[in-house]
Amino acid sequence: MCNEAAVTAGEPTGGNALDQALWTPADQRTAAAADTWQKLGILPFDHERQLASVLAADPGGRRLVIVKGAPEVVLDRCMPVPGGARPALKALFSAGARVVAVATRRPAEGV
């Protein structure tokens, strides 16, 4: 949901190459489930925030905030952060890996 790629004929199109790669579902069931969610609001990626954010609703109308962005920025906004997360991130960066973090939470009441 926190993605700028669109899906045409079952393939991700548009957006950037990273969003296309992230959209590609593991299986058809995952793709079908994604189609049942609705985007209610979008804050596109911006280099200052280093995040993209989406407010989405599941088929039952329950809302979820989804963020995607620079791992260190996402982790700084998460509580609690698992003890091994930062050392694992450091190891991935040291190995030259490109890492994107995704986090979710339920919004405050009234949002």
N, CA, C and O atoms as a MOPAC input file, in Angstrom:
PM7 MOZYME 1SCF
protein

 N      0.81400 1    -1.20000 1     0.00000 1
 C      0.00000 1     0.00000 1     0.00000 1
 C      0.85600 1     1.26200 1     0.00000 1
 O      0.46600 1     2.27000 1    -0.59000 1
 N      1.99600 1     1.22300 1     0.64200 1
 C      2.87200 1     2.39600 1     0.69700 1
 C      3.82800 1     2.32500 1    -0.48800 1
 O      5.02200 1     2.06600 1    -0.34200 1
 N      3.25500 1     2.56600 1    -1.67400 1
 C      3.96900 1     2.28700 1    -2.89000 1
 C      3.38000 1     3.12600 1    -4.01500 1
 O      2.16200 1     3.29400 1    -4.08400 1
 N      4.21600 1     3.65000 1    -4.89200 1
 C      3.73200 1     4.47700 1    -5.99700 1
 C      3.58700 1     3.69800 1    -7.29800 1
 O      3.14300 1     4.25800 1    -8.30000 1
 N      3.95200 1     2.42000 1    -7.30300 1
 C      3.77400 1     1.60800 1    -8.50500 1
 C      2.30200 1     1.23600 1    -8.64400 1
 O      1.59400 1     1.08000 1    -7.64900 1
 N      1.85800 1     1.09900 1    -9.86300 1
 C      0.51200 1     0.61500 1   -10.15400 1
 C      0.65000 1    -0.80100 1   -10.71100 1
 O      1.74200 1    -1.21500 1   -11.10100 1
 N     -0.43300 1    -1.52100 1   -10.74500 1
 C     -0.39200 1    -2.87800 1   -11.28100 1
 C     -1.24900 1    -2.92500 1   -12.53900 1
 O     -2.43000 1    -2.57500 1   -12.52500 1
 N     -0.63200 1    -3.36000 1   -13.61100 1
 C     -1.31900 1    -3.51800 1   -14.88000 1
 C     -1.09300 1    -4.94100 1   -15.36100 1
 O      0.04700 1    -5.38400 1   -15.50200 1
 N     -2.18100 1    -5.65300 1   -15.61300 1
 C     -2.09600 1    -7.05000 1   -16.07200 1
 C     -1.23300 1    -7.88400 1   -15.13100 1
 O     -0.46700 1    -8.74000 1   -15.57300 1
 N     -1.36600 1    -7.62600 1   -13.82300 1
 C     -0.65200 1    -8.41100 1   -12.83100 1
 C      0.80400 1    -8.05200 1   -12.63500 1
 O      1.49400 1    -8.69100 1   -11.84100 1
 N      1.28800 1    -7.03700 1   -13.34700 1
 C      2.68700 1    -6.62600 1   -13.24600 1
 C      2.78100 1    -5.20200 1   -12.72500 1
 O      1.99700 1    -4.34500 1   -13.13300 1
 N      3.74000 1    -4.92900 1   -11.81600 1
 C      3.91100 1    -3.55900 1   -11.33300 1
 C      4.47000 1    -2.66300 1   -12.43000 1
 O      5.41400 1    -3.03300 1   -13.12800 1
 N      3.87100 1    -1.47000 1   -12.57300 1
 C      4.32300 1    -0.49400 1   -13.56000 1
 C      4.31500 1     0.87600 1   -12.90700 1
 O      3.71000 1     1.05800 1   -11.85100 1
 N      4.97900 1     1.83500 1   -13.52500 1
 C      4.99800 1     3.17800 1   -12.98000 1
 C      5.79600 1     3.23400 1   -11.68900 1
 O      6.39800 1     2.24300 1   -11.27700 1
 N      5.79700 1     4.39000 1   -11.06000 1
 C      6.60600 1     4.55600 1    -9.86300 1
 C      8.07400 1     4.38200 1   -10.20600 1
 O      8.46500 1     4.47800 1   -11.36900 1
 N      8.87900 1     4.12800 1    -9.19800 1
 C     10.29900 1     3.90800 1    -9.47100 1
 C     10.62100 1     2.41400 1    -9.39100 1
 O      9.77500 1     1.61200 1    -8.99400 1
 N     11.82900 1     2.05400 1    -9.76500 1
 C     12.21400 1     0.63600 1    -9.80600 1
 C     12.11600 1    -0.00900 1    -8.42400 1
 O     11.75200 1    -1.18000 1    -8.31900 1
 N     12.43500 1     0.73400 1    -7.36600 1
 C     12.34100 1     0.18600 1    -6.01900 1
 C     10.88800 1    -0.14700 1    -5.68200 1
 O     10.60500 1    -1.23000 1    -5.17000 1
 N      9.96500 1     0.77700 1    -5.96500 1
 C      8.55400 1     0.51800 1    -5.68900 1
 C      8.04200 1    -0.67000 1    -6.50900 1
 O      7.25100 1    -1.47300 1    -6.01500 1
 N      8.49000 1    -0.77800 1    -7.74500 1
 C      8.08000 1    -1.92400 1    -8.55300 1
 C      8.56600 1    -3.23000 1    -7.92500 1
 O      7.81800 1    -4.20600 1    -7.85700 1
 N      9.80000 1    -3.24700 1    -7.47200 1
 C     10.34400 1    -4.45900 1    -6.84800 1
 C      9.62400 1    -4.77700 1    -5.53200 1
 O      9.34100 1    -5.93900 1    -5.24300 1
 N      9.33100 1    -3.75200 1    -4.74700 1
 C      8.64900 1    -3.98100 1    -3.48000 1
 C      7.20700 1    -4.42900 1    -3.66600 1
 O      6.66600 1    -5.14100 1    -2.81900 1
 N      6.58000 1    -4.02100 1    -4.76300 1
 C      5.18600 1    -4.38800 1    -4.97100 1
 C      5.03000 1    -5.83300 1    -5.35300 1
 O      4.02600 1    -6.45500 1    -5.00600 1
 N      5.98600 1    -6.38500 1    -6.05500 1
 C      5.85300 1    -7.74000 1    -6.56900 1
 C      5.50700 1    -8.68400 1    -5.42300 1
 O      6.33100 1    -8.92000 1    -4.53800 1
 N      4.27500 1    -9.23000 1    -5.43800 1
 C      3.83600 1   -10.08800 1    -4.33100 1
 C      4.47700 1   -11.46800 1    -4.39200 1
 O      4.92300 1   -11.92700 1    -5.44400 1
 N      4.50700 1   -12.10800 1    -3.24200 1
 C      5.06800 1   -13.45600 1    -3.16300 1
 C      4.17000 1   -14.46300 1    -3.88700 1
 O      4.65600 1   -15.46400 1    -4.41300 1
 N      2.88500 1   -14.20100 1    -3.91200 1
 C      1.95500 1   -15.12300 1    -4.56400 1
 C      0.67400 1   -14.39600 1    -4.96700 1
 O      0.47300 1   -13.24000 1    -4.59400 1
 N     -0.17200 1   -15.05300 1    -5.71000 1
 C     -1.41000 1   -14.44100 1    -6.20000 1
 C     -2.36700 1   -14.11000 1    -5.05900 1
 O     -3.10300 1   -13.12600 1    -5.13600 1
 N     -2.36400 1   -14.92300 1    -3.99800 1
 C     -3.24900 1   -14.65700 1    -2.86100 1
 C     -2.90500 1   -13.31900 1    -2.22000 1
 O     -3.79600 1   -12.56100 1    -1.83500 1
 N     -1.60900 1   -13.02900 1    -2.10500 1
 C     -1.16700 1   -11.75100 1    -1.55200 1
 C     -1.60800 1   -10.60400 1    -2.45500 1
 O     -2.06300 1    -9.56900 1    -1.96800 1
 N     -1.47600 1   -10.78300 1    -3.75900 1
 C     -1.88700 1    -9.74500 1    -4.71100 1
 C     -3.38500 1    -9.49300 1    -4.61000 1
 O     -3.81500 1    -8.34000 1    -4.62100 1
 N     -4.18000 1   -10.54200 1    -4.51200 1
 C     -5.63400 1   -10.39100 1    -4.41100 1
 C     -6.01200 1    -9.68700 1    -3.11200 1
 O     -6.92400 1    -8.86000 1    -3.10000 1
 N     -5.32400 1   -10.00400 1    -2.02400 1
 C     -5.61400 1    -9.36100 1    -0.73500 1
 C     -5.28900 1    -7.87400 1    -0.78700 1
 O     -6.02300 1    -7.06500 1    -0.22000 1
 N     -4.21000 1    -7.50400 1    -1.45100 1
 C     -3.82200 1    -6.09600 1    -1.55200 1
 C     -4.88900 1    -5.28400 1    -2.27700 1
 O     -5.09100 1    -4.10800 1    -1.97500 1
 N     -5.56400 1    -5.90500 1    -3.22100 1
 C     -6.61000 1    -5.21000 1    -3.97600 1
 C     -7.82700 1    -4.86300 1    -3.12500 1
 O     -8.64000 1    -4.03400 1    -3.53300 1
 N     -7.97100 1    -5.47700 1    -1.95400 1
 C     -9.13900 1    -5.22500 1    -1.11100 1
 C     -8.93000 1    -4.04200 1    -0.17000 1
 O     -9.88000 1    -3.60200 1     0.47700 1
 N     -7.72000 1    -3.52400 1    -0.08200 1
 C     -7.41600 1    -2.37800 1     0.76700 1
 C     -7.65300 1    -1.08100 1     0.00300 1
 O     -7.58700 1    -1.06100 1    -1.22600 1
 N     -7.92900 1     0.00000 1     0.72700 1
 C     -8.16800 1     1.30100 1     0.12100 1
 C     -7.18500 1     2.32300 1     0.69200 1
 O     -7.00700 1     2.40700 1     1.90700 1
 N     -6.55100 1     3.09400 1    -0.18300 1
 C     -5.68600 1     4.18800 1     0.25700 1
 C     -6.56500 1     5.38700 1     0.58800 1
 O     -7.35600 1     5.83100 1    -0.24400 1
 N     -6.42600 1     5.91100 1     1.80600 1
 C     -7.21600 1     7.06300 1     2.23500 1
 C     -6.42800 1     8.36100 1     2.18200 1
 O     -7.01200 1     9.43200 1     2.01600 1
 N     -5.12500 1     8.28400 1     2.32000 1
 C     -4.26900 1     9.46300 1     2.29500 1
 C     -2.83600 1     9.05200 1     2.02600 1
 O     -2.40400 1     7.96900 1     2.42200 1
 N     -2.10500 1     9.91500 1     1.35300 1
 C     -0.72400 1     9.60800 1     0.96900 1
 C      0.17100 1    10.81500 1     1.23300 1
 O     -0.16600 1    11.94100 1     0.86800 1
 N      1.30000 1    10.57200 1     1.86300 1
 C      2.39000 1    11.54700 1     1.92600 1
 C      3.53800 1    10.90200 1     1.14800 1
 O      4.19500 1    10.00200 1     1.67000 1
 N      3.79500 1    11.34000 1    -0.08800 1
 C      4.84100 1    10.70500 1    -0.89000 1
 C      6.21300 1    10.85100 1    -0.23400 1
 O      6.41500 1    11.69500 1     0.64000 1
 N      7.13700 1    10.02000 1    -0.67000 1
 C      8.50000 1    10.09200 1    -0.14900 1
 C      9.02500 1    11.50200 1    -0.34100 1
 O      8.86000 1    12.12100 1    -1.39300 1
 N      9.65700 1    11.98100 1     0.70200 1
 C     10.34400 1    13.26300 1     0.56700 1
 C     11.69300 1    13.14100 1     1.24900 1
 O     11.82600 1    12.49600 1     2.28900 1
 N     12.68500 1    13.76800 1     0.65100 1
 C     14.06900 1    13.59400 1     1.10000 1
 C     14.32600 1    14.19400 1     2.47400 1
 O     15.26400 1    13.78500 1     3.15900 1
 N     13.52200 1    15.14000 1     2.88200 1
 C     13.68300 1    15.70700 1     4.22300 1
 C     13.21700 1    14.72900 1     5.29300 1
 O     13.93000 1    14.48500 1     6.26600 1
 N     12.03000 1    14.17100 1     5.11700 1
 C     11.48100 1    13.18800 1     6.07200 1
 C     12.13800 1    11.82300 1     5.90900 1
 O     12.21200 1    11.05100 1     6.86500 1
 N     12.61200 1    11.52300 1     4.71100 1
 C     13.17100 1    10.22900 1     4.32900 1
 C     12.14900 1     9.10800 1     4.50800 1
 O     12.50600 1     7.97100 1     4.81600 1
 N     10.88800 1     9.44100 1     4.31200 1
 C      9.78300 1     8.49400 1     4.48100 1
 C      8.70000 1     8.74600 1     3.45100 1
 O      8.57300 1     9.84500 1     2.91300 1
 N      7.92800 1     7.71500 1     3.18900 1
 C      6.64300 1     7.83100 1     2.50100 1
 C      5.63200 1     7.25000 1     3.48600 1
 O      5.93200 1     6.28700 1     4.19200 1
 N      4.44100 1     7.83000 1     3.53200 1
 C      3.42100 1     7.36600 1     4.47800 1
 C      2.08600 1     7.23000 1     3.76900 1
 O      1.75800 1     8.00300 1     2.86900 1
 N      1.32000 1     6.22700 1     4.19300 1
 C     -0.01500 1     6.00500 1     3.65000 1
 C     -0.95000 1     5.69400 1     4.80200 1
 O     -0.59700 1     4.95300 1     5.72000 1
 N     -2.14900 1     6.26700 1     4.75000 1
 C     -3.23900 1     5.87000 1     5.63700 1
 C     -4.13200 1     4.98200 1     4.78800 1
 O     -4.63500 1     5.41600 1     3.75200 1
 N     -4.33300 1     3.74200 1     5.21700 1
 C     -5.09800 1     2.77700 1     4.43300 1
 C     -6.19200 1     2.15800 1     5.30100 1
 O     -6.12900 1     2.19300 1     6.53000 1
 N     -7.18900 1     1.59500 1     4.63400 1
 C     -8.27100 1     0.90100 1     5.33700 1
 C     -8.39600 1    -0.50900 1     4.78000 1
 O     -8.36600 1    -0.71200 1     3.56600 1
 N     -8.53600 1    -1.48100 1     5.67400 1
 C     -8.74100 1    -2.85900 1     5.24900 1
 C    -10.20600 1    -3.05100 1     4.83900 1
 O    -10.99600 1    -2.11700 1     4.97700 1
 N    -10.58700 1    -4.21500 1     4.34700 1
 C    -11.96400 1    -4.41500 1     3.90100 1
 C    -13.01300 1    -4.17500 1     4.99600 1
 O    -14.16200 1    -3.85900 1     4.68800 1
 N    -12.63300 1    -4.32000 1     6.25100 1
 C    -13.55100 1    -4.06900 1     7.35800 1
 C    -13.58400 1    -2.61000 1     7.79600 1
 O    -14.30700 1    -2.25800 1     8.72900 1
 N    -12.79900 1    -1.75100 1     7.12400 1
 C    -12.76900 1    -0.33300 1     7.45300 1
 C    -11.76900 1     0.03700 1     8.53700 1
 O    -11.66400 1     1.21000 1     8.89600 1
 N    -11.03000 1    -0.93300 1     9.06700 1
 C    -10.00900 1    -0.63400 1    10.07600 1
 C     -8.83500 1     0.05900 1     9.39800 1
 O     -8.36000 1    -0.37500 1     8.34900 1
 N     -8.38100 1     1.13300 1    10.01000 1
 C     -7.32600 1     1.95200 1     9.41300 1
 C     -5.94600 1     1.53400 1     9.90500 1
 O     -5.78000 1     1.03200 1    11.01700 1
 N     -4.96900 1     1.75900 1     9.04200 1
 C     -3.58800 1     1.41800 1     9.34500 1
 C     -2.69000 1     2.46100 1     8.70200 1
 O     -2.87200 1     2.80700 1     7.53500 1
 N     -1.71500 1     2.96600 1     9.46600 1
 C     -0.69100 1     3.85500 1     8.92500 1
 C      0.49200 1     2.97700 1     8.53900 1
 O      0.95800 1     2.15600 1     9.32900 1
 N      0.96700 1     3.16000 1     7.32100 1
 C      2.10100 1     2.38700 1     6.80900 1
 C      3.16900 1     3.38200 1     6.38200 1
 O      2.88600 1     4.31600 1     5.63200 1
 N      4.40900 1     3.18400 1     6.86300 1
 C      5.51900 1     4.03600 1     6.44500 1
 C      6.60200 1     3.17600 1     5.82300 1
 O      6.78800 1     2.01600 1     6.19100 1
 N      7.30600 1     3.76300 1     4.87900 1
 C      8.41000 1     3.09200 1     4.19300 1
 C      9.50000 1     4.13100 1     4.03100 1
 O      9.22700 1     5.26500 1     3.63600 1
 N     10.74500 1     3.75200 1     4.33700 1
 C     11.80300 1     4.72500 1     4.16100 1
 C     13.14600 1     4.27200 1     4.66200 1
 O     13.41700 1     3.07900 1     4.80300 1
 N     13.98600 1     5.26000 1     4.92800 1
 C     15.33600 1     5.00000 1     5.41500 1
 C     15.25000 1     4.24400 1     6.74100 1
 O     14.58200 1     4.70800 1     7.66500 1
 N     15.90300 1     3.10400 1     6.85200 1
 C     15.76500 1     2.26700 1     8.04400 1
 C     16.07500 1     2.98200 1     9.35500 1
 O     15.36500 1     2.80100 1    10.34500 1
 N     17.13100 1     3.79400 1     9.36700 1
 C     17.48000 1     4.46500 1    10.61800 1
 C     16.39100 1     5.45500 1    11.03500 1
 O     16.16000 1     5.65100 1    12.22800 1
 N     15.72500 1     6.07600 1    10.07100 1
 C     14.64400 1     7.02300 1    10.36100 1
 C     13.39900 1     6.27500 1    10.84400 1
 O     12.75400 1     6.68600 1    11.80800 1
 N     13.07100 1     5.18400 1    10.17000 1
 C     11.90900 1     4.38900 1    10.58400 1
 C     12.12800 1     3.82400 1    11.98800 1
 O     11.23500 1     3.89800 1    12.83200 1
 N     13.31300 1     3.25800 1    12.24300 1
 C     13.59000 1     2.69800 1    13.56900 1
 C     13.50700 1     3.75100 1    14.66400 1
 O     13.04900 1     3.46100 1    15.77000 1
 N     13.94800 1     4.97900 1    14.36600 1
 C     13.88500 1     6.05100 1    15.36200 1
 C     12.44400 1     6.38100 1    15.75600 1
 O     12.20700 1     6.94300 1    16.82500 1
 N     11.49200 1     6.03500 1    14.90400 1
 C     10.08200 1     6.32000 1    15.18000 1
 C      9.33800 1     5.12200 1    15.77200 1
 O      8.15700 1     5.22600 1    16.10300 1
 N     10.02000 1     4.00000 1    15.90400 1
 C      9.38200 1     2.77800 1    16.39300 1
 C      9.66800 1     2.53800 1    17.86600 1
 O     10.73800 1     2.87200 1    18.37600 1
 N      8.68600 1     1.95200 1    18.53600 1
 C      8.86700 1     1.52500 1    19.93600 1
 C      8.10300 1     0.23700 1    20.12600 1
 O      6.94400 1     0.19000 1    19.71400 1
 N      8.61700 1    -0.75400 1    20.68200 1
 C     10.04300 1    -0.95500 1    20.94300 1
 C     10.75500 1    -1.44300 1    19.68800 1
 O     10.13200 1    -1.98100 1    18.77300 1
 N     12.05800 1    -1.24900 1    19.66300 1
 C     12.88500 1    -1.73800 1    18.56400 1
 C     13.58600 1    -2.99600 1    19.07100 1
 O     14.24900 1    -2.95000 1    20.10800 1
 N     13.45500 1    -4.12000 1    18.36300 1
 C     14.13800 1    -5.34300 1    18.79600 1
 C     15.63500 1    -5.11500 1    18.94800 1
 O     16.23400 1    -4.38200 1    18.16100 1
 N     16.23700 1    -5.72900 1    19.94300 1
 C     17.64900 1    -5.52600 1    20.25300 1
 C     18.60100 1    -5.78000 1    19.10600 1
 O     19.62900 1    -5.11000 1    19.00300 1
 N     18.29100 1    -6.72200 1    18.24700 1
 C     19.19700 1    -7.05200 1    17.14600 1
 C     19.00300 1    -6.22400 1    15.89900 1
 O     19.74300 1    -6.39500 1    14.93000 1
 N     18.02700 1    -5.32900 1    15.89200 1
 C     17.70500 1    -4.58200 1    14.66900 1
 C     18.83700 1    -3.66300 1    14.22000 1
 O     19.22900 1    -3.68800 1    13.05400 1
 N     19.35500 1    -2.86700 1    15.12300 1
 C     20.39700 1    -1.90500 1    14.71900 1
 C     21.71000 1    -2.59600 1    14.32700 1
 O     22.31900 1    -2.20000 1    13.33300 1
 N     22.17100 1    -3.62400 1    15.07800 1
 C     23.37500 1    -4.33000 1    14.61400 1
 C     23.17000 1    -5.01500 1    13.25600 1
 O     24.08900 1    -5.04600 1    12.43800 1
 N     21.98200 1    -5.56000 1    13.01300 1
 C     21.70400 1    -6.19700 1    11.72100 1
 C     21.72100 1    -5.15500 1    10.60700 1
 O     22.24100 1    -5.40700 1     9.52000 1
 N     21.15700 1    -3.99500 1    10.88100 1
 C     21.15100 1    -2.91200 1     9.90600 1
 C     22.57400 1    -2.46000 1     9.59800 1
 O     22.92800 1    -2.25200 1     8.43700 1
 N     23.38500 1    -2.30800 1    10.63500 1
 C     24.77900 1    -1.89800 1    10.44800 1
 C     25.53000 1    -2.91500 1     9.58600 1
 O     26.32000 1    -2.53600 1     8.72100 1
 N     25.28400 1    -4.20500 1     9.82100 1
 C     25.94000 1    -5.24700 1     9.03000 1
 C     25.49700 1    -5.20200 1     7.57300 1
 O     26.31500 1    -5.37700 1     6.67000 1
 N     24.22200 1    -4.97000 1     7.34400 1
 C     23.72800 1    -4.86100 1     5.97000 1
 C     24.34200 1    -3.66700 1     5.24700 1
 O     24.75700 1    -3.77900 1     4.09300 1
 N     24.39800 1    -2.52000 1     5.93000 1
 C     25.01900 1    -1.33900 1     5.33100 1
 C     26.49400 1    -1.60100 1     5.03200 1
 O     26.99300 1    -1.21100 1     3.97600 1
 N     27.19000 1    -2.26000 1     5.95500 1
 C     28.61100 1    -2.56200 1     5.76100 1
 C     28.82900 1    -3.47200 1     4.55800 1
 O     29.85600 1    -3.39100 1     3.88500 1
 N     27.84900 1    -4.34200 1     4.29400 1
 C     27.94600 1    -5.26400 1     3.16400 1
 C     27.51300 1    -4.60000 1     1.84900 1
 O     27.54600 1    -5.23100 1     0.79300 1
 N     27.10700 1    -3.32400 1     1.91900 1
 C     26.70700 1    -2.60600 1     0.71700 1
 C     25.26400 1    -2.84400 1     0.29800 1
 O     24.87400 1    -2.49900 1    -0.81800 1
 N     24.47300 1    -3.42800 1     1.18400 1
 C     23.07300 1    -3.71000 1     0.85400 1
 C     22.24000 1    -2.43700 1     0.83600 1
 O     22.49000 1    -1.50800 1     1.60400 1
 N     21.26200 1    -2.40300 1    -0.03500 1
 C     20.27800 1    -1.32300 1    -0.05400 1
 C     19.11100 1    -1.80700 1     0.79100 1
 O     18.50600 1    -2.83700 1     0.49300 1
 N     18.79600 1    -1.06900 1     1.83600 1
 C     17.80200 1    -1.51100 1     2.81100 1
 C     16.67300 1    -0.49100 1     2.89700 1
 O     16.91700 1     0.71400 1     2.95600 1
 N     15.44700 1    -0.98000 1     2.90500 1
 C     14.26700 1    -0.15700 1     3.07900 1
 C     13.49400 1    -0.73500 1     4.25700 1
 O     13.28800 1    -1.94600 1     4.33600 1
 N     13.07200 1     0.12200 1     5.16100 1
 C     12.28700 1    -0.33900 1     6.31300 1
 C     10.81400 1    -0.02500 1     6.07800 1
 O     10.46700 1     0.97700 1     5.45200 1
 N      9.96100 1    -0.89600 1     6.59100 1
 C      8.51700 1    -0.70000 1     6.54100 1
 C      7.98800 1    -0.92300 1     7.94500 1
 O      8.37000 1    -1.88000 1     8.61900 1
 N      7.10100 1    -0.02900 1     8.38400 1
 C      6.50700 1    -0.16700 1     9.70600 1
 C      5.02200 1     0.18700 1     9.60900 1
 O      4.60100 1     0.92500 1     8.71800 1
 N      4.25200 1    -0.35000 1    10.53200 1
 C      2.81300 1    -0.06600 1    10.57100 1
 C      2.39200 1     0.23300 1    12.00000 1
 O      3.05500 1    -0.15200 1    12.96300 1
 N      1.26300 1     0.93400 1    12.10700 1
 C      0.62000 1     1.13400 1    13.40000 1
 C     -0.81600 1     1.54700 1    13.14400 1
 O     -1.15900 1     2.03400 1    12.06700 1
 N     -1.64400 1     1.34600 1    14.14700 1
 C     -3.02700 1     1.81900 1    14.05800 1
 C     -2.99400 1     3.31900 1    14.37300 1
 O     -2.26600 1     3.73700 1    15.27300 1
 N     -3.76500 1     4.12800 1    13.65100 1
 C     -3.76900 1     5.57400 1    13.91900 1
 C     -4.52300 1     5.88200 1    15.20800 1
 O     -5.28800 1     5.05900 1    15.71100 1
 N     -4.29200 1     7.07600 1    15.72700 1
 C     -5.01000 1     7.54200 1    16.90900 1
 C     -6.49800 1     7.62700 1    16.57300 1
 O     -6.86400 1     7.79300 1    15.40900 1
 N     -7.33600 1     7.51600 1    17.56500 1
 C     -8.78000 1     7.63200 1    17.35400 1
 C     -9.11200 1     8.94400 1    16.65200 1
 O     -8.49500 1     9.97300 1    16.92300 1
 N    -10.07300 1     8.90300 1    15.76100 1
 C    -10.49700 1    10.10300 1    15.06000 1
 C     -9.72500 1    10.40100 1    13.79100 1
 O    -10.02100 1    11.36600 1    13.08500 1
 N     -8.73000 1     9.56700 1    13.50000 1
 C     -7.94100 1     9.78100 1    12.28400 1
 C     -8.40800 1     8.83700 1    11.21200 1
 O     -7.87400 1     8.85100 1    10.10300 1

